[in-house]
Amino acid sequence: MFWTGELIARTAPIRRRLLQRSPRTDRAVAAYLGLAIGDALGATVEFLTPNEIRQNIGVHRDITGGGWLRLKAGQVTDDTTMSLALGQSILASSRVDALAAAQAFDAWMRAKPVDIGNTVRRNLITFRKTGNPEASASEHDAGNGAAMRVLPVAIATFGQSTEAIIAASRAQAHVTHHNELSDAACETLILMVHDFLAGKNPVEVEKLRAEDLVRRYPVFAYDKKRRENPSGFVVDTLQAVFQAFFATETFEDCLVDVVNRGGDADTTGAIAGMLAGARYGCAELPERWLKGLDESWRDACEKQAEQLFELANLSV
């Protein structure tokens, strides 16, 4: 562990670079870094219950690696690496394209990622056999695997029409998750990122997006019992994320709250980190978490966020 002064000195160049951007670009970069930070932080306690976390760690606050995947400190999981694969396909195609996304995900799976969800694996294997980038609609595919990787779509479609945003969201999501609840979650998250990039406040965003989602799909209601030990079901995921996100006032508090709920903590951490990054911007990302994130993943997220936002500006 570095002393505070040494840590600040070592992260100063990162901080200066992150702050030399327009406000919207800054929030796009912060969203991507927030996704990776939440992923790396949450992976340590993935599949633990809140009680197990309290007994083994206390309050989980630091990027330490380990967990069931036995990660090195600062390493990320499929939440971040699938997002980067998707983002690269968007940049190569200059748009969100279902076939390009499917091919990117297939190449990602062939590279033997550290983790992969069952629904993702199953539908990518089907894609290999059929060449069809759209999985069959299924009520059983309401996992969070499409929602965890929506950020590249959100950044690339900023400023586009609602119809174009929905089409882009479903183009990537349906490669592995062709499900109405998954679609609703993905589209809500994309629009929330757009709202924060545009500088809207969280009270307005909650009413406009989260509460609207609950009106359309009451199963997503998040204002009752605290959602702990959330599963990979996209409803569990968004309930935990929304509870933590709307009940806290800092990036750090949001992520500490959500990952200490355990369960699918890398994904709840990634999604909460994405939203919190877009809400608070780079200046509010904790120094120790920026430094704790593996440098190669940190740089890849930062660079891709900038490139995707440049693409968005060219598209409007």
KAKAPE-V181789 format. One record per residue. N is the residue number from 1. RES is the residue in one letter. OMEGA is omega in degrees with one decimal (NA if undefined). NEAR is the number of other ideal C-beta (glycine too) atoms within 12 Angstrom. Layout:
n=N res=RES omega=OMEGA near=NEAR
n=N res=RES omega=OMEGA near=NEAR
//
This chain:
n=1 res=M omega=178.5 near=12
n=2 res=F omega=170.3 near=14
n=3 res=W omega=-174.6 near=10
n=4 res=T omega=-178.8 near=14
n=5 res=G omega=179.9 near=11
n=6 res=E omega=179.4 near=14
n=7 res=L omega=179.0 near=20
n=8 res=I omega=-180.0 near=19
n=9 res=A omega=-178.0 near=16
n=10 res=R omega=-178.8 near=19
n=11 res=T omega=-178.2 near=27
n=12 res=A omega=178.3 near=17
n=13 res=P omega=177.0 near=17
n=14 res=I omega=-178.0 near=29
n=15 res=R omega=-179.8 near=24
n=16 res=R omega=-179.2 near=15
n=17 res=R omega=-177.8 near=21
n=18 res=L omega=-175.9 near=33
n=19 res=L omega=-176.9 near=20
n=20 res=Q omega=-177.4 near=17
n=21 res=R omega=172.1 near=22
n=22 res=S omega=-178.6 near=18
n=23 res=P omega=-178.2 near=21
n=24 res=R omega=176.4 near=30
n=25 res=T omega=177.7 near=30
n=26 res=D omega=-178.6 near=34
n=27 res=R omega=176.5 near=43
n=28 res=A omega=178.1 near=47
n=29 res=V omega=179.7 near=44
n=30 res=A omega=177.5 near=46
n=31 res=A omega=-178.5 near=53
n=32 res=Y omega=176.4 near=53
n=33 res=L omega=177.6 near=53
n=34 res=G omega=176.3 near=53
n=35 res=L omega=-178.0 near=59
n=36 res=A omega=178.5 near=51
n=37 res=I omega=179.6 near=51
n=38 res=G omega=176.7 near=56
n=39 res=D omega=-178.4 near=54
n=40 res=A omega=179.3 near=49
n=41 res=L omega=-175.7 near=55
n=42 res=G omega=-176.8 near=56
n=43 res=A omega=-179.4 near=45
n=44 res=T omega=-174.5 near=39
n=45 res=V omega=178.1 near=47
n=46 res=E omega=178.5 near=41
n=47 res=F omega=171.6 near=25
n=48 res=L omega=172.2 near=30
n=49 res=T omega=176.3 near=20
n=50 res=P omega=179.5 near=28
n=51 res=N omega=177.4 near=16
n=52 res=E omega=177.4 near=24
n=53 res=I omega=179.7 near=29
n=54 res=R omega=-177.5 near=17
n=55 res=Q omega=-174.5 near=14
n=56 res=N omega=-173.6 near=19
n=57 res=I omega=-168.4 near=24
n=58 res=G omega=171.0 near=15
n=59 res=V omega=-177.9 near=20
n=60 res=H omega=-174.0 near=34
n=61 res=R omega=-170.8 near=23
n=62 res=D omega=177.9 near=27
n=63 res=I omega=-172.7 near=42
n=64 res=T omega=-175.7 near=26
n=65 res=G omega=-179.4 near=27
n=66 res=G omega=-176.7 near=24
n=67 res=G omega=-175.5 near=35
n=68 res=W omega=177.8 near=21
n=69 res=L omega=-179.9 near=25
n=70 res=R omega=-177.9 near=16
n=71 res=L omega=167.9 near=30
n=72 res=K omega=178.8 near=21
n=73 res=A omega=178.1 near=25
n=74 res=G omega=178.3 near=30
n=75 res=Q omega=-179.0 near=34
n=76 res=V omega=-178.2 near=47
n=77 res=T omega=-175.2 near=42
n=78 res=D omega=179.4 near=45
n=79 res=D omega=-178.4 near=52
n=80 res=T omega=-173.8 near=49
n=81 res=T omega=174.4 near=40
n=82 res=M omega=177.1 near=51
n=83 res=S omega=179.6 near=51
n=84 res=L omega=177.4 near=40
n=85 res=A omega=177.8 near=36
n=86 res=L omega=-179.5 near=51
n=87 res=G omega=178.6 near=44
n=88 res=Q omega=178.5 near=30
n=89 res=S omega=177.5 near=37
n=90 res=I omega=179.7 near=39
n=91 res=L omega=-179.2 near=30
n=92 res=A omega=-177.7 near=24
n=93 res=S omega=-174.3 near=25
n=94 res=S omega=177.9 near=17
n=95 res=R omega=174.5 near=27
n=96 res=V omega=-176.6 near=44
n=97 res=D omega=-174.4 near=25
n=98 res=A omega=-177.9 near=32
n=99 res=L omega=178.4 near=24
n=100 res=A omega=177.7 near=28
n=101 res=A omega=179.6 near=45
n=102 res=A omega=178.8 near=37
n=103 res=Q omega=177.9 near=26
n=104 res=A omega=178.3 near=36
n=105 res=F omega=179.2 near=46
n=106 res=D omega=177.4 near=32
n=107 res=A omega=176.7 near=24
n=108 res=W omega=-179.7 near=32
n=109 res=M omega=179.6 near=29
n=110 res=R omega=179.2 near=17
n=111 res=A omega=175.6 near=16
n=112 res=K omega=178.4 near=12
n=113 res=P omega=-177.7 near=27
n=114 res=V omega=-179.5 near=28
n=115 res=D omega=177.6 near=33
n=116 res=I omega=-179.4 near=30
n=117 res=G omega=-177.0 near=33
n=118 res=N omega=-179.7 near=18
n=119 res=T omega=177.3 near=35
n=120 res=V omega=-178.4 near=40
n=121 res=R omega=-176.3 near=26
n=122 res=R omega=-176.4 near=25
n=123 res=N omega=173.1 near=39
n=124 res=L omega=174.7 near=35
n=125 res=I omega=176.3 near=20
n=126 res=T omega=177.3 near=25
n=127 res=F omega=178.4 near=31
n=128 res=R omega=-176.5 near=20
n=129 res=K omega=-171.5 near=12
n=130 res=T omega=-174.0 near=17
n=131 res=G omega=179.8 near=13
n=132 res=N omega=-176.5 near=18
n=133 res=P omega=179.2 near=31
n=134 res=E omega=176.7 near=25
n=135 res=A omega=176.3 near=36
n=136 res=S omega=177.1 near=21
n=137 res=A omega=-178.1 near=19
n=138 res=S omega=176.2 near=21
n=139 res=E omega=-178.5 near=14
n=140 res=H omega=-175.6 near=19
n=141 res=D omega=-179.9 near=34
n=142 res=A omega=175.1 near=34
n=143 res=G omega=-176.5 near=40
n=144 res=N omega=-174.5 near=45
n=145 res=G omega=175.7 near=47
n=146 res=A omega=-178.6 near=49
n=147 res=A omega=-175.7 near=54
n=148 res=M omega=-174.1 near=53
n=149 res=R omega=-175.7 near=50
n=150 res=V omega=-170.4 near=54
n=151 res=L omega=178.1 near=54
n=152 res=P omega=176.6 near=49
n=153 res=V omega=-179.6 near=46
n=154 res=A omega=-178.6 near=48
n=155 res=I omega=-175.2 near=47
n=156 res=A omega=-177.2 near=49
n=157 res=T omega=-179.6 near=40
n=158 res=F omega=179.1 near=37
n=159 res=G omega=-179.8 near=22
n=160 res=Q omega=179.9 near=27
n=161 res=S omega=178.2 near=15
n=162 res=T omega=-179.7 near=15
n=163 res=E omega=179.6 near=12
n=164 res=A omega=179.5 near=24
n=165 res=I omega=179.8 near=34
n=166 res=I omega=179.9 near=25
n=167 res=A omega=179.5 near=24
n=168 res=A omega=179.3 near=42
n=169 res=S omega=-176.3 near=41
n=170 res=R omega=177.8 near=35
n=171 res=A omega=179.7 near=35
n=172 res=Q omega=-174.9 near=53
n=173 res=A omega=-173.3 near=49
n=174 res=H omega=173.0 near=36
n=175 res=V omega=-177.7 near=47
n=176 res=T omega=-174.5 near=48
n=177 res=H omega=178.6 near=45
n=178 res=H omega=-171.1 near=34
n=179 res=N omega=-174.5 near=32
n=180 res=E omega=-180.0 near=25
n=181 res=L omega=176.2 near=34
n=182 res=S omega=178.9 near=45
n=183 res=D omega=-178.0 near=33
n=184 res=A omega=179.2 near=35
n=185 res=A omega=-178.6 near=46
n=186 res=C omega=-177.0 near=49
n=187 res=E omega=176.7 near=38
n=188 res=T omega=-179.6 near=42
n=189 res=L omega=178.5 near=46
n=190 res=I omega=-179.0 near=45
n=191 res=L omega=176.1 near=35
n=192 res=M omega=176.3 near=45
n=193 res=V omega=178.2 near=47
n=194 res=H omega=-179.7 near=41
n=195 res=D omega=-178.7 near=31
n=196 res=F omega=174.5 near=40
n=197 res=L omega=179.9 near=40
n=198 res=A omega=175.5 near=22
n=199 res=G omega=178.8 near=19
n=200 res=K omega=-177.6 near=22
n=201 res=N omega=-173.9 near=15
n=202 res=P omega=178.3 near=27
n=203 res=V omega=178.6 near=14
n=204 res=E omega=-178.0 near=19
n=205 res=V omega=179.2 near=30
n=206 res=E omega=-179.9 near=27
n=207 res=K omega=-174.3 near=18
n=208 res=L omega=-172.6 near=21
n=209 res=R omega=-174.4 near=33
n=210 res=A omega=-179.6 near=34
n=211 res=E omega=175.6 near=23
n=212 res=D omega=176.4 near=21
n=213 res=L omega=-179.8 near=35
n=214 res=V omega=177.0 near=24
n=215 res=R omega=-178.7 near=16
n=216 res=R omega=-178.7 near=19
n=217 res=Y omega=-174.6 near=26
n=218 res=P omega=-179.7 near=17
n=219 res=V omega=-179.5 near=20
n=220 res=F omega=-177.6 near=36
n=221 res=A omega=-173.3 near=20
n=222 res=Y omega=-172.9 near=31
n=223 res=D omega=-179.0 near=17
n=224 res=K omega=-175.6 near=12
n=225 res=K omega=177.8 near=13
n=226 res=R omega=-179.1 near=19
n=227 res=R omega=176.7 near=31
n=228 res=E omega=-179.2 near=29
n=229 res=N omega=-175.7 near=30
n=230 res=P omega=178.6 near=43
n=231 res=S omega=176.7 near=27
n=232 res=G omega=175.1 near=36
n=233 res=F omega=-172.2 near=33
n=234 res=V omega=177.6 near=43
n=235 res=V omega=175.6 near=33
n=236 res=D omega=-176.4 near=35
n=237 res=T omega=-177.3 near=46
n=238 res=L omega=176.9 near=47
n=239 res=Q omega=179.4 near=40
n=240 res=A omega=-179.1 near=44
n=241 res=V omega=-178.0 near=49
n=242 res=F omega=178.4 near=41
n=243 res=Q omega=-178.9 near=30
n=244 res=A omega=-174.4 near=39
n=245 res=F omega=-175.1 near=42
n=246 res=F omega=-179.0 near=32
n=247 res=A omega=-176.1 near=24
n=248 res=T omega=-174.6 near=24
n=249 res=E omega=176.8 near=16
n=250 res=T omega=176.1 near=22
n=251 res=F omega=-176.5 near=40
n=252 res=E omega=-179.0 near=32
n=253 res=D omega=179.6 near=23
n=254 res=C omega=-176.4 near=42
n=255 res=L omega=177.6 near=50
n=256 res=V omega=178.4 near=35
n=257 res=D omega=-170.5 near=38
n=258 res=V omega=-176.8 near=53
n=259 res=V omega=178.6 near=50
n=260 res=N omega=169.9 near=37
n=261 res=R omega=177.0 near=42
n=262 res=G omega=-179.8 near=38
n=263 res=G omega=-179.0 near=33
n=264 res=D omega=-166.1 near=47
n=265 res=A omega=177.3 near=52
n=266 res=D omega=-178.9 near=51
n=267 res=T omega=174.5 near=53
n=268 res=T omega=177.1 near=52
n=269 res=G omega=-179.3 near=53
n=270 res=A omega=-178.0 near=49
n=271 res=I omega=176.8 near=54
n=272 res=A omega=178.8 near=53
n=273 res=G omega=175.9 near=53
n=274 res=M omega=-179.4 near=52
n=275 res=L omega=-178.0 near=49
n=276 res=A omega=176.1 near=49
n=277 res=G omega=178.6 near=50
n=278 res=A omega=-179.6 near=50
n=279 res=R omega=-169.9 near=40
n=280 res=Y omega=-178.8 near=35
n=281 res=G omega=-173.0 near=29
n=282 res=C omega=-176.7 near=42
n=283 res=A omega=-176.9 near=24
n=284 res=E omega=176.5 near=32
n=285 res=L omega=-176.9 near=44
n=286 res=P omega=-178.4 near=37
n=287 res=E omega=-174.8 near=29
n=288 res=R omega=178.2 near=28
n=289 res=W omega=175.1 near=40
n=290 res=L omega=179.8 near=42
n=291 res=K omega=-177.4 near=31
n=292 res=G omega=179.0 near=34
n=293 res=L omega=178.7 near=41
n=294 res=D omega=-172.6 near=29
n=295 res=E omega=-177.4 near=21
n=296 res=S omega=178.1 near=18
n=297 res=W omega=177.7 near=34
n=298 res=R omega=-179.0 near=37
n=299 res=D omega=180.0 near=23
n=300 res=A omega=179.0 near=28
n=301 res=C omega=-179.8 near=47
n=302 res=E omega=-178.0 near=38
n=303 res=K omega=-177.6 near=23
n=304 res=Q omega=177.4 near=37
n=305 res=A omega=178.6 near=46
n=306 res=E omega=-177.7 near=34
n=307 res=Q omega=178.8 near=28
n=308 res=L omega=179.4 near=42
n=309 res=F omega=173.4 near=41
n=310 res=E omega=177.2 near=25
n=311 res=L omega=178.7 near=31
n=312 res=A omega=-179.4 near=35
n=313 res=N omega=178.1 near=21
n=314 res=L omega=-172.2 near=16
n=315 res=S omega=-176.3 near=23
n=316 res=V omega=NA near=16
//
